[in-house]
Amino acid sequence: MRERLIYLLSFVSALSLVGNAQAVTMNWTNAGGDQNWFTASNWDIGLLPTSADTAMIKILPGPTIANEGALGGVVRVGAGSGAGALTVDGGTLTTATNVHMAQTVSSEGTLDMISGSMTVGSNFIVGLSGLATLNMTGGDITVASDFRIANDSTAKGHVNLDGGIISANNFQMRPQPGAVGTMNIRGGTLIVNGDMLSTVQGYIDNGWITAYEGNGTLQLDYDATNPGRTTLKAVHMLNPNPADGGSVSPGAVELSWTLPDPCVPGQPVAVDVYLTDNLQTLEQFLDPAAIRVVNKQNVTSVVVQTQPKTRYYWAVDTYIGAPNDPIYGPIFSFSAVNLPPEVDAGADIVTWLQDGLRTGSLDATVIHADAYTVQWTVVSEPNAGDAVIQTATVEDTSVTLSATGQYVLQLEASDGEYTGSDTVTITAYNDSCEAAQSVPGYQPLVGDLNGDCRVDDTDLALLQENWLKDNSLTQDWFPLP
């Protein structure tokens, strides 16, 4: 018995040691020289971080995540007295708990979110105690708890939300006096659970959140863009379309904008418009004629040709003063991608059976797809029902119902790459009166005493039967039964 007890204690101790060995602090060294998160030799212990480890990035250059599967228990970008950087470009990073940028007062941290996704198990803090910058041009960051900018009194945190989506359970800026935190929104979106309107509006009123460096308008709503969530976007004063950071179907795309007011009322405002799929070409502006699609014209739109799966960059320069001195506009972007078919199966329907049957039309619409196939299916129906769809492979068809109750039909559209779907609910009643009474806002006719949706002799007979009868109380102090 004693030997068995010693063995069990030894076994538990061994498990404890194994557990401790699994949870370690790993430092980024870039010893492999390729800046690849997934190169084990780039980490000081020669292993990749797991969901139990603390991944410390406090030297430059930092790692790039371009593939799926990067993990961390805690990820710290900038710690001690070091500067750290992390780039996510097409890959994924999932953390069990926090992402901390600039953990200490003397540290600096930079995170470039270009594409891909980050899923943070707890808090994402841009500037825990030091200087941190999040540059986001695309992708998605999902935060299970707080997305926080400039946490401690010594922290300086800056977020440039130029594209992509940040989704969080809660959002805070400058919780401690002395902290400096800002967010500038261009083509990106911030989404927070619950009603955060007053909190976010307070940050806006304080000047902590801006749109296009003050040259745009912030759009804040609760429960409108995203049900049950607060959404914050920005629109430049030029009101670009496609929306900055948005997506369109490839092929012919109309670029449009709003002209600013001229210096001299009534004077036409000319514009130069540039379009390219190479950001550097527009930023460096070495050969503007090669990418110019509008040259000093007083227009508000132009149609351009785009290729699938390509990101485009464009800018509108305006002449509102000197004819040879344009005001340079910001660089907008959009992606030409094969959007999933958008399906509208039609409005929900109320009907009734006649001689045990009812046949009616299904009027559906599919957009964002040139060549596609469709399929109608019966998702649910009454136990005794037998919905028969006449031609299930066309949008507009008919269906025959043979029982009262609720039917749910689904229309699915596929373009070979993406699929979209929508449902329509049809409720069948015994007769037209039952159907009418089910419609929201139904008001019975005055005089319809028997509730059959018509005023006729039956109602008159009921009225005559009770004519001059009085059932008001005769006692002024009436005990209830």
Number of C-alpha atoms within 10 A of each C-alpha: 6 7 8 9 10 11 12 12 12 12 12 12 12 12 12 12 11 11 12 11 10 14 15 16 16 21 19 27 22 22 14 12 12 15 20 18 24 20 17 17 19 23 22 15 15 15 13 20 28 21 18 19 21 24 25 23 28 26 21 16 17 25 24 20 23 20 16 14 12 19 23 25 23 26 28 25 30 33 25 15 16 18 23 26 25 26 22 24 19 17 19 21 20 24 25 20 22 24 28 24 35 35 29 21 19 17 24 29 30 24 22 18 26 21 22 20 24 22 21 26 20 20 22 26 25 32 36 32 26 28 27 32 24 23 18 26 22 24 21 22 25 20 25 19 19 20 24 22 30 30 26 21 17 19 27 26 30 21 19 21 26 25 27 24 21 21 24 23 17 18 21 16 23 22 15 13 10 14 21 22 26 21 22 20 28 29 27 24 20 20 24 24 19 15 16 19 16 9 13 21 16 13 18 17 11 10 12 18 22 22 23 21 13 14 15 17 17 20 12 19 17 19 13 11 13 13 11 13 20 22 25 19 19 26 19 24 16 18 16 20 17 18 18 23 21 17 17 19 19 17 14 12 16 13 17 18 17 15 20 12 12 15 13 10 7 8 11 16 21 21 23 22 21 21 24 19 18 14 16 11 16 20 10 9 13 10 10 15 11 12 17 17 16 19 14 16 14 15 17 16 15 13 12 12 10 20 15 13 12 13 19 19 21 24 20 25 20 24 23 20 15 9 11 8 11 17 15 13 16 15 17 23 26 21 22 20 17 17 18 19 23 18 24 20 23 16 13 11 15 17 21 25 19 13 8 11 13 17 18 13 12 19 14 18 14 22 14 15 18 9 10 16 15 18 15 24 16 16 13 14 20 17 10 10 16 14 21 15 20 15 13 17 16 16 22 16 16 16 16 17 25 20 23 22 17 18 21 17 21 19 26 22 28 20 18 10 10 13 17 18 19 17 21 19 19 19 20 24 20 16 13 17 14 17 16 18 15 14 11 7 8 9 10 15 12 9 15 15 18 12 14 16 18 16 16 13 9 14 17 14 12 13 13 11 10 10 9 8 8 7 6 6 8 7 7 6 7 8 6 4 3
